[in-house]
Structures are given as structure tokens and as C-alpha cells.
Amino acid sequence: MNFIAPINASQLLEEAEKESLYLKLIEQINKDFNLANEGIDFPKSISPDELKIQLHEKIYRMIQNKFAEYLNLLYIIDVSEDQIKKLDGSDLVILAENVAFLILKREWQKVWFRNKY
């Protein structure tokens, strides 16, 4: 089975649930945020929609108030710098949503590959 990059957060989270890797995805997100000293603890019972909302809010707050920590988080998670540079930063809400999706996508890649190989 080949890795297929999801086109949006909802599709990504559906795929994670379908492959029974949703809990691993939550664990990976929590682990990387904690490595970046941005304590976040999503409960394993969190719904995909709530995860999306809370991650978006966290990224939005970091962009506004903790920019250096935000950059460090992107580095630790290993989000592509090129993908970040392609985003339109004129609307912070939309930017935070897009960055949250890039974070989810990268975390999903890690979980998916670890599970398959």
C-alpha cells in the first residue's frame, strides 16, 4: 500500500481512523509538541473535528504570541520550509489553518511510515 497525501485535514483524519492509526497520530502530535516545549495534551478521546479546531487555535496563538517557539515547533515536526513559504500570510486565521494542516500531514506521514515499515 502506497502513501497517498491527503488533500485536507478531514480526509487525513478519516484515513487515520480507517487505518486504526488515529490514536497513534494523537500520540505523535503530543510527543512533538512536548519536544518543542509547547505542552499540549490532546486526550485520546478527542474527536477528529475537535482535534482540528484545537490544533488550529494553538497554531494561531503561537503565530501571534510565540513566533520563535512556533518556528521551533515547525523545525521539530519537520514541516517543509518550502510549503510554509508558499502559504499566504495576509490572513492569520487562514494561515494558521493551513499550517495546522501541514503539521497534521507531516505527523500523519511519520505515523503511517512507522506502521508500514
N, C-alpha and C positions, 0 to 999 in steps of 0.2 A: 504494500500500500504506500502510495506516494503522499508526501506532504503537500496539501493544497492550501495556499494562503487565503484566508477568509477576506471577504470584501468589506465587512463591517463587524462591529462588536457583537451584535445579536447573532450573526451567523457563526462567529468564532465561539461564543458561549454555547450555542446549540450543539456545535461539533464536539466541544469538550464534554458536554453531558452525554452525547450519543456514544462517545468512546469511553465513557466512565472515567474521565480524567479531570472532571470539574474540580474535585477536591484537591487533586494534585496541583492544579492551576492556582487555586487559592493559597495553598501552602507555598508555592513558588513566589507568588506576589508578596505574601507576608515576609518570606525569607529575604528577598531582595530589598524591600523597603527597610527592614531592620538592619541589613548590612549597610545601608546608606544612612543609618541613624535617623530614619524618619519613621519612628514606631507607628506601625499600622497593624491592626489585628482583625482582619476580616474573619468572622466566625464561619465555620464550615457549613452552617445552616443558612448562610446568606443566599438570597435568590440571585439569579443572573442579572435581573434588571436592577436590583439594589446594589450589586457589586459595580455595575456600570456607572450608576449615579454617584456612589460614594468615591469611586476612583476618580471620576471626572471632577468632583468637588475638591478632592485632595490636591490634584494637579493644579487646578485653578488657584487655590490658596497658596500653593508653593510658588507658582509663577509670580503672583502678586507680592508675596511677603518674604519668600526664602529662595531667591533666584539662584544663589550659589549652590544651595542644597538640592534644588531642582536639577541643575546641571550635573551634579554629582550622582544623583539618582539615575539619570539617563545613562551616564557612563557605567555605573554598576550593573544596570539591567542590560546594557549593551544595545541600546536603541541606535539605529543607523543615523549618523550625523547628517548624511545626505537627505534622508527622509524628513528629518526635523527642519532642515534648511528650506525644503520645498513648501513647507506649510506657510499659509498666510497668517501673519501675526497681527493683522489690523483689528480683529475682534478676539479679545482674550477668552471669552466663553467658548467660541468655536475652536480656537487654538487648543485650549485645554482638553476639549472633547477629542480632537484629532490626536493629540499627544497621548491621551489615555488609551485610545485605540492602538497606537503604535506600541505602547507598553504592553497591552494585552496580547498583541500579536507576537511580540518578541518572547514574552513569558510562555505563550502557547507553544511556540517553536521549541523552546527548551524542554517543556514537559512532554511534548509529542515525540521528539527525538529520543529522549531518555527512555520513554516507554517502548519505542520500536526497536532500539538498538542496544 
